[in-house]
């Protein structure tokens, strides 16, 4: 089941529950063609959500998530990945 948030995106319920608690702004479109949203948490941390309609062109976002996750795990200075979801890749 997915939940619609104030951002009008369908998100997995745990992610939607977290993100709806925070103010957000539209960053725009990234180089991948994805929509990028910024969520500012009260504790001063910032979370970014990258999304695009699920189709075969969405695969680069999953690939990017895998690369960033690996780079973060080996200690490179890249953002951590909190969640990757969508289609049959959830």
PyMOL commands that set and color helices and strands:
alter all, ss='L'
color gray80, all
select helices_A, chain A and resi 13-19+56-73+87-89
alter helices_A, ss='H'
color red, helices_A
select strands_A, chain A and resi 2-4+10-12+23-29+35-40+46-51
alter strands_A, ss='S'
color yellow, strands_A
deselect
rebuild
show_as cartoon
